[in-house]
Amino acid sequence: MLKKLILLFFIFAFNMNAQNKVFPYDYKQVTLDNGLSVVLIPMNSPGLASYYTIVRTGSRDEVEEGKTGFAHFFEHMMFRGTEKYPGPVRDSIVTSLGADGNAYTTDDRTVYYLSFAAEDMERIMELESDRFQFLKYSEQDFQTEAGAVYGEYRKNITNPFMVLFETLHSTAFDKHTYRHTTMGFVEDIKIMPQQFEFSKKFFNMFYRPDNIVLLIVGDIDTDKTLEMVKQYYGNWKSGYVQPDIPLEPKQNGLREKEVKFQGRTLPLIVISHKGDAFDINNKDIFAASLFEDLAFGETSEIYKKLVLNEQKVQFVSADFGFNRDPGLLSVYSMIKNENDIDYVKNEINSTLEKYKTELVDSKKLNDLKKRMKYSFLMNLDSPSSVASALPTYLTYVPDMKIIDQMFEVIDTITPEDIKNAVNKYFGEEQRTIVTLKGGM
């Protein structure tokens, strides 16, 4: 609690002297000659640092027929090592340094991260720069990892939510690569062991400095750290070419699908609508993001009705988040009784329809804006928490200014803006509904 109060005081004091900027720390931002974007954020975190490599490639970039799942696959392969530091050697060094690291993949990005003692910065940078420039693996290593990925898929598909997401995306999209989940189509995962040559092509296409943001946060000297970055990354050759991602045709009618889960589960529903790509100049996407909490958050009318009062559902929640290309604005619910499925669907649709004509409460909107800003700031209390908050936005726009710009736009959103966004996005002609029922 004391740490939070100290941070709060620091943030408010900083903003008083920074023309109401939201992001509370100074930073240095440089683009190397090879296109590598470098963001360095020094902060008062004695002896601690975090190191994030943000590859601006996710499953959206998998445009070749029969070759989905490779962005996620390389999340695995990047730990196989290089000629200089084979995987087990690298792992042993990282462990000996007491560093904590991992990776994750989404539709739009693949992120690799480490937290460690700042005094080990050069050692960590040597290891990371080496694997990103000189990754090396045999065909046998490749096939072994491809088999592990298929095993991960088979494990995940036993989760009804995975089945729901797969069905939703394949139903809602016809052309765009968001049609498959991050793991890829199962038929492509099965034949992945045969794609050794393509895997090398994928790495050479996307793991290039001009497609990467290097984010280093913590107890650092920015000038010295930048010199290290130039030393270890300066000779990395650029060469990224953005793939030709197919445009999704306009949806012109309601789509519905029911799927049977091969196991026991309560019914799940998702009601989705097509959104817009992330664009700092598009107020509608930020209005929709605010509407998510106001209409379907834990203080919303529908939550109180369905979850607390009537107790017909386990939960109701929404995800009106951002994507690099036009994605989905989705409302989810797990329903306790199959007989209530249509009732819950109608309640969700009625909520959407309601706000096409009614304005959200202005006080609730203003309170939400304050909570969002407060929550964002209160999570910036360590190098790892600062670094983990930024990859989403640096994927869309590799410039730290995007954070303050985003909150500036959010501050301008009015109840009228939200009504306009609801009318824009939540029409039946661009709606997809998926219902999942248990098979036992």
Helices and strands as residue ranges (DSSP letters): H 2-16, E 28-31, E 37-42, E 48-55, G 59-61, H 70-77, H 87-96, E 100-105, E 110-117, G 118-120, H 121-134, H 139-156, H 160-172, G 177-179, H 186-190, G 192-194, H 196-206, G 209-211, E 212-218, H 222-233, E 255-261, E 268-274, H 283-296, H 301-303, I 304-309, E 313-319, E 328-335, G 338-340, H 341-354, H 362-378, H 383-388, H 391-396, H 401-412, H 415-425, G 428-430, E 431-438
